[in-house]
Amino acid sequence: MIIDGEGVNEMKKLETYLAKHVYYNSAIHVLAGIGIGILITYPLIGAHPVRWGLLFLAAGVLGHLWVYSQK
């Protein structure tokens, strides 16, 4: 478990925030899913599939990290 200096459980913070903001939760998981889907099926996508896949996947990961920056 990740615990900050004040003893607040960071995973619980993430779970609580995403439970309260269901549309944001859905959006970041859809973006990450699209990224994974593009990376898995990259021969079917066309030009620069890895670039697009990593872009969507990074957006999903950054969406999760943004929650940690919220107080």
Secondary structure as UniProt FT lines:
FT   TURN            5..6
FT   HELIX           10..20
FT   HELIX           22..40
FT   HELIX           42..45
FT   HELIX           49..69
//
